[in-house]
Amino acid sequence: MYASNYLRRLTLAALVGSLTLVSTVHGQQAHSFDVAAGQTATLEREVHANMNFLADDEMHGRGSATRDEHIAALFVAAQLQGLGLEPGGENGTFLQKTAMPDPLPERVQQRLSKFQDVPRKETWNAIGILRGSSAPNEVILLTAHLDHLGIGPANAAGDTNYNGADDDASGTTAVLTLAHILATGPRPKRTIVFACFGSEELGGFGNRAFLAHPPVPLNSIVANLEFEMIGRPDPAVPAGTLWLTGFERSNLGPELAKHGAHLVKDPHPTQNFFRRSDNYALATQGIVAQSVSSFGLHKDYHQPSDELSTIDFKHMTNAIESMVNPIRWLANSTWKPTWNPGGKPDANAPMGPRPPSN
């Protein structure tokens, strides 16, 4: 059921479309996406192509540590390879595989009891490296999680497919699009690592594998930006604005804003979003790691209704585009972010309240 003819055709179409876009922009100025309306339209087509694959019903919600997550990781890895990046996975590949605990933790088993009963033995990360020209030992890490919930309890409409369009096909698409733009422009001074993690939804098993077997030394990572749920605008902030989790914890957000990033403080502090994505595991290692988002607490979070039809593609395209020049500045600068006093997280601190989810 996983490898249907439709899925094979969809995979081929998405890869051909994305790699055609790669060949189109080779040799152009890297800032062309930022200044030309025609290139913005091209960028939006690329965003559509990636989202159409990742959040399609045939992907069965990219359930954590399932074959569908593996297919998503292969899709991401193929694009990173097509861009000519260096492999950051195992044995010269763009994939990093790790075994899941056996047995799974009790809390994970309870969570999965509501969802499709399939083996959860392995999870996969997809990693590509754009090696820096003059400061290759300083690294900017751009990340997202490529998994979601899979097949689970039906909603009122009878839908059991938790597509995860906003959460986090949107973030995965952001990483892929940024990889495309940055890899086809002038090579940055610093190295940029593009990583999409598996099994975030089960407790961050993909980021744990990354930390245990990093493709670059962890102490070389200058900053990590995680892209989490940017598919729809947040009415709590001005139009055309993104927010950064833990904005007040470091000087990363304010400095990126000085260089053109449309980033503001997280307007939902009681939700503890800083601690609720893959960035947090890196932050507890001392890396300045924060998430870029525009999640407006919409009702489709962790529901089958988180589908492509709910995505605001103009907002999403503009959101990705708005981060290009700030990231390019960071990758070409000598500036390094630091934690503000009291901002570095304590891994042993209590998580705090969190709204219930499936």
Secondary structure as UniProt FT lines:
FT   TURN            2..3
FT   HELIX           5..25
FT   TURN            26..27
FT   TURN            30..31
FT   HELIX           32..35
FT   HELIX           37..54
FT   HELIX           57..62
FT   TURN            64..65
FT   HELIX           67..82
FT   TURN            83..84
FT   STRAND          86..87
FT   TURN            91..92
FT   STRAND          95..99
FT   HELIX           106..112
FT   TURN            113..114
FT   STRAND          122..130
FT   STRAND          135..145
FT   STRAND          150..151
FT   TURN            156..157
FT   STRAND          161..162
FT   HELIX           165..169
FT   HELIX           170..183
FT   STRAND          190..197
FT   TURN            200..203
FT   HELIX           205..212
FT   HELIX           218..220
FT   STRAND          221..227
FT   TURN            235..236
FT   TURN            239..240
FT   STRAND          242..244
FT   TURN            245..246
FT   HELIX           247..249
FT   HELIX           252..258
FT   TURN            259..260
FT   STRAND          263..265
FT   HELIX           269..271
FT   HELIX           273..275
FT   HELIX           279..283
FT   TURN            284..286
FT   STRAND          289..293
FT   TURN            299..302
FT   TURN            304..305
FT   HELIX           308..310
FT   HELIX           313..332
FT   TURN            341..343
FT   TURN            347..348
//
